[in-house]
Amino acid sequence: MNAKRFQKRDSVYLKLIALLSAVRWKNVLFTAGAQYIAFLFAFNVKEDIWHSLAEVKVHLIIASTAFILAGGYIINNFYDIEKDLINRPYRTRFQNLVSRGFKLNFYLMLNFIGLSIALFASWRIFLFFMGYAGLLWFYSHKLSKMVLIRELTASFLTVLVFFSLTLYFQTMSLSFFLYGMNLFFVLFAREVYKGIIWLKGDVMQGYESIATSTGMNTSKRIFQVILIFSIVIDAVFLWVHTKPELFYVLGAIAILKTIMLVLIEHNTKPIHRIFQAAILLFIIGVAWL
């Protein structure tokens, strides 16, 4: 009797971990942390940070982001399960401990909670997140199978989440726009890279990507061109925004981009970690915008 109880409890724990893996909880927490950094340093005009944290609506916006984004990861997992079984078989089999029906119901619940929180913030924030949740679903259902649209939309949706704060504060500076554009092109390069390393699964499941449409070598050239263009944007940004701290941050990111330009020709495995480091530096750099 006790053995069965322990087995059932272990099964529940495993399913809970599998569910957390499907919602990509690390990415959700990372995004929430990045939003707080943007709020406290890029948008905040108050000198007392602790007093700024008393702004309830900002917490509601970030909480709504977390729920809607988690729902987006769930629905993407729901639609991409066959492709992921080829590209990431071990992780996907583990995530499949949770049934597809439960994932769909959980997706609906996450969106309901996220939109309810957004409504408490303001009707404009509610409309923003309703549109954002719809775009996440449409991307997973349709756009993720369309060449170029897939990569551009995924990059745009990742950057767009930060603009919920610009909607709340009703402000948009040139430096913030250029910084967001720079991040967009880095994310665009990452999506092209994903197409390169996930080529087998995309071909077998009929997903169109830059890599499946142009071939491995051409997609590598496109990857390099995007990164070179993003380095040009770095230079333009530093010309507009001359804080020395950002010079060091963007300089470090430029070095990482240069390393990826070389690695894509020889060894693609470390590039994933380098992208993570570059995006982390981008988030840190927000403190000096």
Backbone torsions as a table, in degrees:
resi	resn	phi	psi	omega
1	MET	NA	-46.5	178.6
2	ASN	-64.6	-38.7	-179.6
3	ALA	-62.0	-42.3	178.5
4	LYS	-64.9	-38.3	179.7
5	ARG	-64.2	-42.8	179.1
6	PHE	-65.0	-41.0	179.2
7	GLN	-63.1	-41.2	178.6
8	LYS	-64.8	-41.9	179.1
9	ARG	-64.5	-42.6	178.2
10	ASP	-62.7	-37.5	178.8
11	SER	-64.1	-40.5	178.0
12	VAL	-64.1	-44.0	179.0
13	TYR	-60.5	-44.6	-179.3
14	LEU	-63.2	-41.3	179.0
15	LYS	-66.2	-35.9	177.7
16	LEU	-65.3	-43.3	178.1
17	ILE	-65.2	-39.8	178.5
18	ALA	-63.3	-38.4	179.0
19	LEU	-67.0	-41.8	177.3
20	LEU	-62.9	-36.3	177.2
21	SER	-65.3	-39.0	-179.0
22	ALA	-68.4	-33.2	179.3
23	VAL	-84.9	-0.1	177.2
24	ARG	54.0	57.4	-172.1
25	TRP	-59.5	-31.0	178.6
26	LYS	-65.0	-43.4	178.2
27	ASN	-64.4	-38.3	179.7
28	VAL	-64.8	-46.3	178.8
29	LEU	-64.7	-38.7	178.8
30	PHE	-62.6	-43.1	178.9
31	THR	-64.5	-42.1	178.4
32	ALA	-62.2	-42.6	177.6
33	GLY	-62.8	-40.3	178.6
34	ALA	-64.7	-37.9	178.3
35	GLN	-65.3	-39.0	178.4
36	TYR	-65.8	-39.3	177.1
37	ILE	-63.1	-44.1	178.9
38	ALA	-62.1	-41.8	179.8
39	PHE	-63.4	-47.7	-173.5
40	LEU	-74.3	-29.4	-172.9
41	PHE	-114.4	-36.1	-176.6
42	ALA	-90.0	-35.9	-175.8
43	PHE	-105.4	-26.4	-173.0
44	ASN	-69.1	131.6	178.4
45	VAL	-110.5	0.3	-179.5
46	LYS	-90.6	143.5	-178.8
47	GLU	-76.1	-32.3	-177.8
48	ASP	-90.2	108.0	-177.8
49	ILE	-63.8	-40.6	-178.5
50	TRP	-63.7	-35.7	176.3
51	HIS	-68.1	-35.6	178.8
52	SER	-63.8	-35.1	-178.8
53	LEU	-67.5	-9.3	177.0
54	ALA	-79.4	-4.8	178.4
55	GLU	-73.6	100.0	-172.8
56	VAL	-62.5	-38.1	-175.5
57	LYS	-62.7	-32.5	178.0
58	VAL	-65.3	-42.5	177.8
59	HIS	-62.7	-38.5	178.2
60	LEU	-64.5	-41.2	178.7
61	ILE	-62.7	-45.1	-178.1
62	ILE	-68.7	-38.2	176.8
63	ALA	-65.2	-42.4	177.6
64	SER	-61.7	-42.0	176.5
65	THR	-56.0	-45.9	-176.8
66	ALA	-61.0	-45.5	-178.1
67	PHE	-68.7	-44.1	-178.9
68	ILE	-66.2	-40.7	-179.9
69	LEU	-66.7	-42.1	176.7
70	ALA	-60.4	-40.5	176.3
71	GLY	-62.7	-38.1	177.7
72	GLY	-62.3	-41.1	177.8
73	TYR	-66.1	-37.9	179.5
74	ILE	-63.6	-47.2	-177.1
75	ILE	-70.0	-30.7	175.2
76	ASN	-66.8	-40.9	175.6
77	ASN	-62.9	-37.7	-179.0
78	PHE	-62.3	-45.2	-176.2
79	TYR	-82.3	-27.4	-173.0
80	ASP	-98.9	15.2	-171.0
81	ILE	-60.6	-40.4	-178.7
82	GLU	-67.3	-43.3	179.1
83	LYS	-65.6	-41.7	-178.5
84	ASP	-67.0	-28.3	176.8
85	LEU	-63.8	-25.5	177.9
86	ILE	-87.6	-45.4	-174.8
87	ASN	-80.1	-37.6	-178.7
88	ARG	-135.4	69.4	-169.9
89	PRO	-63.2	-42.5	-174.5
90	TYR	-68.9	-46.9	179.7
91	ARG	-63.9	-42.0	-176.7
92	THR	-67.5	-40.3	177.5
93	ARG	-63.3	-37.5	177.8
94	PHE	-66.1	-43.2	179.0
95	GLN	-65.5	-24.6	-179.8
96	ASN	-77.4	2.5	169.5
97	LEU	-62.3	-25.4	175.5
98	VAL	-95.0	127.8	-176.1
99	SER	-66.2	155.9	179.4
100	ARG	-65.3	-34.8	178.3
101	GLY	-63.7	-42.0	178.9
102	PHE	-66.7	-40.2	178.3
103	LYS	-59.6	-42.3	-179.4
104	LEU	-64.7	-44.1	178.0
105	ASN	-64.6	-37.8	179.2
106	PHE	-67.4	-37.3	176.1
107	TYR	-59.6	-46.3	179.2
108	LEU	-63.4	-39.5	179.9
109	MET	-66.7	-42.9	179.2
110	LEU	-61.3	-42.4	179.1
111	ASN	-67.3	-38.8	178.1
112	PHE	-62.3	-45.6	179.5
113	ILE	-64.7	-45.9	-178.6
114	GLY	-60.9	-43.4	-179.6
115	LEU	-71.6	-32.6	176.6
116	SER	-64.7	-42.4	177.6
117	ILE	-64.3	-42.6	-179.9
118	ALA	-61.1	-36.4	-180.0
119	LEU	-64.8	-33.8	176.4
120	PHE	-67.6	-29.2	179.6
121	ALA	-71.5	-55.7	175.4
122	SER	-178.1	161.7	179.9
123	TRP	-68.5	-30.3	177.8
124	ARG	-67.0	-42.2	177.7
125	ILE	-64.9	-38.5	177.6
126	PHE	-60.2	-46.9	179.9
127	LEU	-64.2	-38.7	178.3
128	PHE	-59.9	-49.4	-176.0
129	PHE	-74.3	-28.0	174.6
130	MET	-64.7	-44.0	176.3
131	GLY	-65.1	-39.5	-179.3
132	TYR	-65.5	-43.6	178.1
133	ALA	-62.7	-39.5	177.5
134	GLY	-63.7	-40.4	178.0
135	LEU	-65.3	-39.3	177.7
136	LEU	-61.6	-42.7	177.9
137	TRP	-65.4	-46.7	-176.9
138	PHE	-63.6	-36.6	176.5
139	TYR	-62.2	-48.9	-177.2
140	SER	-66.2	-36.5	-174.8
141	HIS	-80.9	-39.4	-173.1
142	LYS	-124.9	-54.3	-168.5
143	LEU	-67.6	-26.3	-178.0
144	SER	-67.3	-9.8	179.4
145	LYS	-103.2	5.5	-175.5
146	MET	-109.6	127.0	-176.5
147	VAL	-61.2	140.5	-178.7
148	LEU	68.6	-47.9	176.5
149	ILE	-58.9	-38.5	179.1
150	ARG	-58.1	-52.2	-176.1
151	GLU	-68.9	-42.4	-178.7
152	LEU	-66.1	-42.9	-177.8
153	THR	-67.3	-42.4	179.2
154	ALA	-60.8	-41.6	178.9
155	SER	-67.4	-43.6	-179.4
156	PHE	-62.7	-42.7	-178.9
157	LEU	-65.4	-34.1	178.8
158	THR	-67.6	-41.4	-180.0
159	VAL	-75.2	-36.3	-174.5
160	LEU	-57.9	-32.3	-176.2
161	VAL	-59.3	-28.4	-179.6
162	PHE	-75.9	-17.9	-177.4
163	PHE	-80.9	-2.8	171.8
164	SER	-63.9	-31.8	178.0
165	LEU	-73.1	-35.7	177.1
166	THR	-66.2	-32.5	177.0
167	LEU	-66.3	-40.1	-179.8
168	TYR	-69.8	-45.5	-177.6
169	PHE	-84.5	-10.4	178.4
170	GLN	52.8	50.1	179.2
171	THR	-145.2	145.6	177.6
172	MET	-152.7	110.3	-179.9
173	SER	-95.8	160.4	178.4
174	LEU	-62.1	-40.8	-179.1
175	SER	-64.0	-40.3	179.2
176	PHE	-66.2	-40.0	178.8
177	PHE	-63.4	-46.1	179.5
178	LEU	-64.3	-38.3	179.2
179	TYR	-64.7	-43.1	177.2
180	GLY	-64.8	-37.4	177.6
181	MET	-64.9	-40.1	177.8
182	ASN	-61.2	-46.0	178.1
183	LEU	-62.5	-39.0	179.1
184	PHE	-57.4	-46.0	-177.8
185	PHE	-69.9	-31.8	174.2
186	VAL	-65.1	-43.7	177.7
187	LEU	-66.2	-35.8	176.5
188	PHE	-62.5	-43.7	177.1
189	ALA	-62.0	-38.2	179.0
190	ARG	-64.8	-38.4	178.5
191	GLU	-65.9	-38.1	175.8
192	VAL	-63.9	-40.9	177.9
193	TYR	-61.5	-42.0	178.1
194	LYS	-60.4	-39.9	177.7
195	GLY	-62.4	-32.7	179.1
196	ILE	-69.7	-47.0	-175.9
197	ILE	-80.5	-18.6	179.2
198	TRP	-105.8	22.5	-175.4
199	LEU	-57.0	-43.4	-175.9
200	LYS	-60.8	-49.8	-178.6
201	GLY	-64.5	-38.9	179.6
202	ASP	-63.7	-42.4	-179.5
203	VAL	-65.3	-45.0	-176.0
204	MET	-68.0	-31.1	-177.9
205	GLN	-100.2	2.9	176.1
206	GLY	77.2	20.7	176.3
207	TYR	-83.0	132.8	177.8
208	GLU	-94.2	131.6	176.4
209	SER	-138.8	174.7	177.1
210	ILE	-60.8	-38.9	-178.8
211	ALA	-67.4	-41.5	-179.5
212	THR	-71.4	-28.4	-176.2
213	SER	-86.1	-35.5	-174.3
214	THR	-107.6	-15.3	-176.9
215	GLY	97.0	162.4	-175.0
216	MET	-62.2	-48.9	-175.3
217	ASN	-65.7	-44.2	179.9
218	THR	-65.4	-40.0	179.6
219	SER	-65.0	-32.0	175.3
220	LYS	-66.8	-38.4	177.1
221	ARG	-65.0	-40.7	178.5
222	ILE	-62.9	-42.5	176.5
223	PHE	-55.8	-45.6	-179.1
224	GLN	-66.9	-41.2	-179.9
225	VAL	-62.9	-41.9	179.4
226	ILE	-61.2	-44.4	-179.8
227	LEU	-65.9	-40.4	178.0
228	ILE	-62.7	-42.3	178.4
229	PHE	-63.0	-37.3	179.2
230	SER	-67.6	-30.5	176.1
231	ILE	-67.6	-36.6	175.2
232	VAL	-61.9	-41.7	177.6
233	ILE	-63.4	-36.1	174.4
234	ASP	-54.3	-47.0	-177.5
235	ALA	-64.6	-42.3	178.3
236	VAL	-63.0	-43.3	-180.0
237	PHE	-60.6	-45.1	-179.0
238	LEU	-67.4	-26.2	175.6
239	TRP	-69.8	-36.4	-179.9
240	VAL	-81.4	-39.5	-173.4
241	HIS	-121.1	105.5	-166.4
242	THR	-101.6	19.9	179.1
243	LYS	-64.2	132.2	-177.2
244	PRO	-62.7	-32.6	179.7
245	GLU	-60.7	-40.2	179.2
246	LEU	-70.7	-28.6	175.2
247	PHE	-60.6	-43.5	179.8
248	TYR	-68.5	-41.7	-178.4
249	VAL	-64.5	-51.2	-179.2
250	LEU	-69.0	-28.7	174.4
251	GLY	-64.1	-43.4	178.0
252	ALA	-64.3	-40.5	178.3
253	ILE	-64.5	-39.8	178.9
254	ALA	-62.2	-37.1	177.2
255	ILE	-64.3	-42.7	178.2
256	LEU	-63.7	-39.5	177.2
257	LYS	-62.2	-42.2	-179.9
258	THR	-63.4	-40.2	177.6
259	ILE	-61.6	-41.8	179.8
260	MET	-67.5	-33.6	177.0
261	LEU	-58.4	-36.1	-179.8
262	VAL	-81.9	-43.9	-175.0
263	LEU	-64.1	-32.9	-176.9
264	ILE	-58.9	-22.3	179.6
265	GLU	-82.4	-21.6	-169.9
266	HIS	-124.9	-47.9	-174.1
267	ASN	-146.3	106.6	-175.0
268	THR	-84.3	-12.7	-173.4
269	LYS	-60.5	-45.4	-177.8
270	PRO	-71.9	-12.4	-173.0
271	ILE	-62.6	-35.2	179.5
272	HIS	-57.2	-46.3	-179.8
273	ARG	-68.1	-35.5	179.3
274	ILE	-66.2	-39.3	175.4
275	PHE	-60.6	-42.1	178.9
276	GLN	-60.8	-42.4	179.0
277	ALA	-65.1	-40.9	-179.6
278	ALA	-64.5	-43.1	179.8
279	ILE	-66.7	-37.4	176.2
280	LEU	-61.5	-42.3	177.6
281	LEU	-64.1	-37.7	175.9
282	PHE	-58.3	-44.2	-179.0
283	ILE	-64.9	-42.0	178.3
284	ILE	-61.9	-40.8	-178.3
285	GLY	-63.4	-21.3	178.7
286	VAL	-58.0	-29.1	-177.7
287	ALA	-60.5	-21.3	-177.5
288	TRP	-111.0	12.9	177.1
289	LEU	-71.5	NA	NA
